[in-house]
């Protein structure tokens, strides 16, 4: 059954309004699209907003998940996978090369960040978690003595920020595993593990997040 003309017009307005905010990345990947607040902002009922979101879903810009609702989709699944694979490789090497240069105070700082990440798990905020997660890894890879590898890591993180605000918005359960793996990586570095073991642990840590997303989507 088609919508009344007035409702259809409102649906079009809601569609353009939401789509524009997705395009400007004001509503980034993983952002929840809650009908009530959007309808209130646009001074309309939730019916045309729901129709607009369904249209955006058909275009692949929005996805629905049971018990979660509508949220902005990952921008480009293949590009995400390629970027995560590459970042896992270069960040793994950078972390291994950095390990001998990390002082106890650096490892203590990384451990402190991981404690803050753990505190976020009960009242989960995927965006805040992602920012702190980057802080944790930056401590471990930033001393990398190879400037070319370090540049690739920085580029990889920048590319990931352009693709999505947080994978953890799509697979929140992965966050619990992530903080445990952080502890394992720190233990390897503190214990003077073989550089290859550290490299593989850091690489697999990144790839497990990617695989968690692929398994659910």
C-alpha positions, -999 to +999 in steps of 0.1 A: +000+000+000+014+034-010+019+062+015-004+093+015+011+122-004+018+142+028+034+112+045+055+104+013+067+140+013+078+138+049+095+105+042+114+121+014+125+149+037+135+125+064+154+104+039+174+134+026+181+147+061+195+114+074+214+106+041+230+140+042+243+134+078+256+100+068+274+116+038+290+143+061+299+115+085+280+133+112+263+099+115+293+076+112+294+038+107+278+021+136+257+052+146+223+041+159+194+057+142+167+060+169+133+068+154+119+090+182+146+116+185+149+119+147+112+123+143+111+150+170+139+169+154+121+169+121+087+176+137+070+146+122+058+112+134+080+081+134+062+066+104+079+086+076+112+083+094+108+046+095+101+046+057+132+067+051+154+043+071+140+014+052+149+031+019+184+037+032+186+001+042+177-009+006+206+012-006+230-005+018+236+027+039+217+013+069+215-021+085+191-036+111+201-060+139+177-077+162+174-061+196+196-032+184+176-015+156+189+005+127+224+018+125+247+032+098+264+004+078+301-001+074+311+020+044+329-006+023+332-041+035+360-052+011+380-020+017+376-026+055+390-061+052+419-051+030+428-022+054+425-044+085+447-071+069+473-046+060+472-028+093+476-061+111+508-069+092+525-035+096+513-028+131+525-063+141+560-056+128+561-021+143+551-035+177+578-062+176+605-036+166+593-013+193+593-039+221+631-036+230+627+002+232+597+002+255+605+012+291+586+000+321+568+033+323+556+029+288+542-006+295+527+007+327+510+035+307+496+009+282+484-012+311+467+018+326+449+025+293+438-011+292+423-008+327+403+021+315+391+000+285+380-027+309+360-001+328+341+008+297+329-028+291+299-026+315+284+006+301+298+000+266+305+030+244+321+017+211+334+051+200+351+059+233+364+023+234+380+027+199+397+060+209+412+044+240+421+013+220+441+034+196+459+050+226+468+016+239+483+005+206+500+038+199+521+033+231+533+000+218+541+009+182+551+045+183+588+039+193+593+018+161+627+027+148+618+021+111+601+054+099+587+037+068+569+010+087+557+036+113+543+058+084+524+028+071+509+022+105+498+058+108+483+056+073+465+024+082+449+039+113+439+070+093+423+048+066+404+029+092+390+061+107+377+070+073+360+037+069+343+034+102+341+049+136+343+016+154+341-021+145+331-026+181+298-010+174+291-040+151+306-067+173+306-053+209+313-088+223+347-086+207+357-058+231+359-082+261+383-105+241+403-075+230+412-063+265+423-099+274+445-100+243+461-067+253+472-083+286+487-112+267+507-088+244+520-068+273+531-100+291+550-111+260+568-077+258+575-076+295+589-112+294+612-104+265+595-128+241+609-135+207+601-106+183+583-129+159+560-141+187+552-105+196+546-096+159+522-126+154+503-118+186+498-082+176+488-092+140+464-119+151+449-095+176+440-071+148+428-099+125+406-114+151+386-082+153+383-083+115+372-120+116+346-113+143+330-087+120+330-110+090+315-139+111+286-117+121+281-100+088 
